[in-house]
Amino acid sequence: MQPDMNYEKELKMLQALQEIPDEDQEFTLSKGDLICTLDVQYLDNEAYVAMDLMEWEKEIFQIYLSKEEVKHPYKPGFFAFREGPVLLAAIRKLQAKISDEIRLLIIDGHGTAHPRRMGLASWVGIKANLCSMGIAKDTLVKMDFSELGEKETAFLKLIVEDKWIGSVLRSQTGIKAIFPSAGFRINQSSTLQIAQSIRGQYRIPEPIRRADQAARKFSRGEIEESMILLT
């Protein structure tokens, strides 16, 4: 593991590069655009990354796998600086493998709905220079969600200091909410619309479920024939 970086200094550099468009600047996807959803499992200092590469509005996806070394220690409040580098390394391998451009990254984690407005989805998007958004299972922002409707697609805006930093989304009727937020070069309304569009029959959106399941299998040494291992 590499020596501890100056996280505060690195954070300020990333914050200076952050780009979240205004709400009138819609982020649009066209049929066939590539969406890469990432998740990871850990065994000691080894990261087992799974990437679900999906063609937008098509029932076509491919799982790619990449084993990466964890090079930076965890520091409370700076989780992205530990997990971000392993996801970025996997993305670079995927980009070298495929010919088409990745249009959007979807990260299992937070983007701007973070105490520093710079969660994992923002970190990865900025470093990869790709549009990104996060969908998290829990919130890092204190808020009263009691007004959230029980039916699927119901949502509330996460507002902090009069700024929309993310959303609370009921992905399925009567179950716990999820928390989508913009990461990089996408606004909150477009992030919410995409999160609503990729809902499946479970609480967690389908691309994240597939990436999560693949990463778990990969960490157990269970690589299915349909999966592609990147080296």
C-alpha positions as CSV (number, residue, x, y, z in Angstrom):
1,M,0.0,0.0,0.0
2,Q,1.3,3.4,-0.9
3,P,2.0,6.1,1.6
4,D,-1.0,8.2,2.7
5,M,-1.8,11.0,0.2
6,N,-2.7,14.5,1.3
7,Y,-6.4,14.0,1.0
8,E,-7.4,17.6,1.9
9,K,-5.2,19.0,-0.8
10,E,-6.4,16.4,-3.4
11,L,-10.0,17.2,-2.4
12,K,-9.5,20.9,-3.1
13,M,-8.1,20.2,-6.5
14,L,-11.0,18.0,-7.4
15,Q,-13.6,20.5,-6.1
16,A,-12.0,23.1,-8.5
17,L,-12.6,20.7,-11.4
18,Q,-16.2,19.7,-10.5
19,E,-18.9,20.5,-13.1
20,I,-22.6,20.1,-12.3
21,P,-24.7,21.7,-15.1
22,D,-27.7,23.9,-14.4
23,E,-31.1,22.2,-14.4
24,D,-32.0,23.7,-17.8
25,Q,-29.0,21.8,-19.3
26,E,-30.5,18.4,-19.8
27,F,-28.3,15.3,-20.1
28,T,-29.6,13.1,-22.9
29,L,-28.9,9.5,-23.8
30,S,-29.5,8.0,-27.3
31,K,-30.5,4.4,-28.0
32,G,-27.4,2.3,-27.9
33,D,-25.2,4.7,-25.8
34,L,-22.9,2.8,-23.5
35,I,-23.6,3.0,-19.8
36,C,-21.0,1.5,-17.5
37,T,-22.1,0.6,-13.9
38,L,-19.5,-0.4,-11.4
39,D,-19.3,-2.2,-8.1
40,V,-16.5,-3.8,-6.1
41,Q,-15.8,-6.4,-3.4
42,Y,-12.7,-6.6,-1.3
43,L,-10.5,-9.4,0.1
44,D,-7.8,-7.8,2.2
45,N,-6.0,-5.4,-0.1
46,E,-7.4,-6.9,-3.3
47,A,-10.4,-5.3,-5.1
48,Y,-12.6,-7.4,-7.3
49,V,-14.3,-4.9,-9.7
50,A,-17.3,-5.8,-11.8
51,M,-18.5,-3.5,-14.7
52,D,-21.9,-3.9,-16.3
53,L,-21.6,-2.4,-19.8
54,M,-25.1,-1.7,-21.0
55,E,-26.5,-0.3,-24.2
56,W,-29.1,2.3,-23.4
57,E,-32.7,1.3,-24.2
58,K,-31.5,-2.2,-25.4
59,E,-31.7,-5.4,-23.5
60,I,-27.9,-5.9,-24.1
61,F,-25.2,-5.9,-21.5
62,Q,-21.8,-7.5,-20.9
63,I,-20.0,-8.0,-17.6
64,Y,-16.3,-7.2,-17.4
65,L,-14.1,-8.0,-14.5
66,S,-10.9,-6.6,-13.2
67,K,-8.8,-7.4,-10.2
68,E,-7.0,-4.4,-8.7
69,E,-4.6,-3.7,-5.8
70,V,-5.8,-1.3,-3.1
71,K,-3.1,1.3,-2.9
72,H,-4.5,3.9,-0.5
73,P,-5.7,3.4,3.1
74,Y,-9.2,4.3,4.2
75,K,-9.5,7.7,6.0
76,P,-12.9,8.6,7.6
77,G,-14.8,11.0,5.3
78,F,-12.5,10.2,2.3
79,F,-13.8,6.8,1.2
80,A,-13.6,7.9,-2.5
81,F,-9.8,8.2,-2.2
82,R,-9.5,4.5,-1.4
83,E,-12.1,3.0,-3.7
84,G,-11.8,5.6,-6.5
85,P,-8.4,4.5,-7.8
86,V,-9.4,0.8,-8.1
87,L,-12.5,1.7,-10.1
88,L,-10.5,4.1,-12.3
89,A,-7.9,1.5,-13.0
90,A,-10.7,-0.9,-14.1
91,I,-12.3,1.7,-16.3
92,R,-9.0,2.4,-18.0
93,K,-8.7,-1.4,-18.8
94,L,-12.2,-1.4,-20.2
95,Q,-11.6,1.6,-22.4
96,A,-8.6,-0.1,-23.8
97,K,-10.7,-3.1,-24.6
98,I,-13.7,-1.6,-26.3
99,S,-13.9,0.7,-29.3
100,D,-16.9,2.8,-28.5
101,E,-17.0,5.7,-26.0
102,I,-18.6,5.3,-22.6
103,R,-21.4,7.9,-22.3
104,L,-22.1,7.6,-18.6
105,L,-20.7,6.0,-15.5
106,I,-23.1,4.8,-12.8
107,I,-21.4,4.2,-9.4
108,D,-22.8,2.3,-6.4
109,G,-22.3,5.3,-4.1
110,H,-22.8,9.0,-3.6
111,G,-22.0,11.9,-5.9
112,T,-22.9,15.4,-4.7
113,A,-25.2,14.1,-1.9
114,H,-22.2,14.0,0.3
115,P,-21.0,16.2,3.2
116,R,-18.2,17.5,1.0
117,R,-20.3,17.4,-2.2
118,M,-17.6,15.1,-3.5
119,G,-18.5,11.5,-3.1
120,L,-17.2,8.4,-5.0
121,A,-19.3,9.0,-8.1
122,S,-17.9,12.6,-8.4
123,W,-14.3,11.4,-7.8
124,V,-14.4,8.7,-10.5
125,G,-16.2,10.9,-13.0
126,I,-13.6,13.7,-12.7
127,K,-10.6,11.4,-12.8
128,A,-12.0,9.4,-15.7
129,N,-13.2,12.6,-17.5
130,L,-16.6,10.9,-18.0
131,C,-20.1,11.9,-17.1
132,S,-21.0,10.2,-13.9
133,M,-23.8,9.7,-11.4
134,G,-24.2,7.8,-8.1
135,I,-27.0,5.7,-6.6
136,A,-26.5,5.0,-3.0
137,K,-28.4,2.6,-0.6
138,D,-28.2,5.0,2.4
139,T,-28.0,8.7,2.9
140,L,-25.1,10.8,4.3
141,V,-27.3,13.9,4.5
142,K,-29.7,14.3,7.4
143,M,-33.3,15.0,6.2
144,D,-36.9,14.2,7.1
145,F,-38.1,11.7,4.5
146,S,-41.5,11.2,6.0
147,E,-43.3,13.0,3.1
148,L,-41.9,10.6,0.6
149,G,-44.8,8.8,-1.1
150,E,-45.0,5.0,-0.8
151,K,-45.6,4.3,-4.5
152,E,-42.7,3.5,-7.0
153,T,-41.1,6.5,-8.7
154,A,-42.1,8.8,-5.8
155,F,-39.2,11.2,-4.9
156,L,-38.0,14.1,-2.8
157,K,-35.3,16.5,-3.5
158,L,-32.3,16.7,-1.1
159,I,-32.0,20.4,-0.5
160,V,-29.0,21.8,1.5
161,E,-28.5,25.5,1.8
162,D,-31.1,26.1,-0.9
163,K,-29.2,23.8,-3.3
164,W,-30.5,20.6,-4.9
165,I,-27.7,18.1,-4.2
166,G,-29.5,14.8,-4.8
167,S,-32.7,12.9,-4.5
168,V,-34.6,10.4,-2.4
169,L,-36.3,7.8,-4.8
170,R,-38.8,5.1,-4.0
171,S,-37.7,2.5,-6.6
172,Q,-40.5,0.1,-5.7
173,T,-43.7,0.5,-3.9
174,G,-43.5,0.2,-0.1
175,I,-39.8,-0.5,0.2
176,K,-36.8,1.5,1.4
177,A,-35.7,4.4,-0.8
178,I,-32.5,4.8,-2.7
179,F,-30.4,8.0,-3.1
180,P,-29.4,9.1,-6.6
181,S,-27.2,12.2,-7.1
182,A,-25.2,13.8,-9.8
183,G,-21.5,13.0,-10.0
184,F,-19.9,14.9,-12.9
185,R,-21.2,16.8,-15.9
186,I,-24.8,15.8,-15.3
187,N,-27.5,17.7,-13.4
188,Q,-29.8,16.4,-10.7
189,S,-33.0,16.2,-12.7
190,S,-31.3,14.1,-15.4
191,T,-29.7,11.9,-12.7
192,L,-33.1,11.3,-11.2
193,Q,-34.7,10.5,-14.5
194,I,-32.1,7.9,-15.4
195,A,-32.4,6.3,-11.9
196,Q,-36.1,6.0,-12.4
197,S,-35.6,4.5,-15.9
198,I,-33.2,1.7,-14.8
199,R,-35.5,0.4,-12.0
200,G,-36.2,-3.3,-12.1
201,Q,-38.3,-5.5,-9.9
202,Y,-36.1,-5.0,-6.9
203,R,-35.1,-2.1,-4.7
204,I,-31.7,-1.8,-6.3
205,P,-31.7,-0.8,-10.0
206,E,-30.8,-3.6,-12.4
207,P,-27.4,-2.5,-13.6
208,I,-26.2,-2.1,-10.0
209,R,-27.7,-5.5,-9.0
210,R,-25.9,-7.2,-11.9
211,A,-22.5,-5.5,-11.1
212,D,-22.9,-6.3,-7.4
213,Q,-23.7,-9.9,-8.0
214,A,-20.8,-10.3,-10.5
215,A,-18.3,-8.7,-8.1
216,R,-19.4,-11.0,-5.3
217,K,-19.0,-14.1,-7.6
218,F,-15.7,-12.8,-8.8
219,S,-14.3,-12.4,-5.3
220,R,-15.3,-16.0,-4.6
221,G,-13.5,-17.2,-7.8
222,E,-16.7,-17.8,-9.6
223,I,-16.2,-16.4,-13.1
224,E,-19.0,-17.3,-15.5
225,E,-18.3,-18.1,-19.1
226,S,-20.2,-15.0,-20.2
227,M,-18.0,-12.7,-18.1
228,I,-14.9,-11.1,-19.6
229,L,-11.8,-10.9,-17.3
230,L,-9.6,-7.9,-18.1
231,T,-5.8,-8.1,-17.5
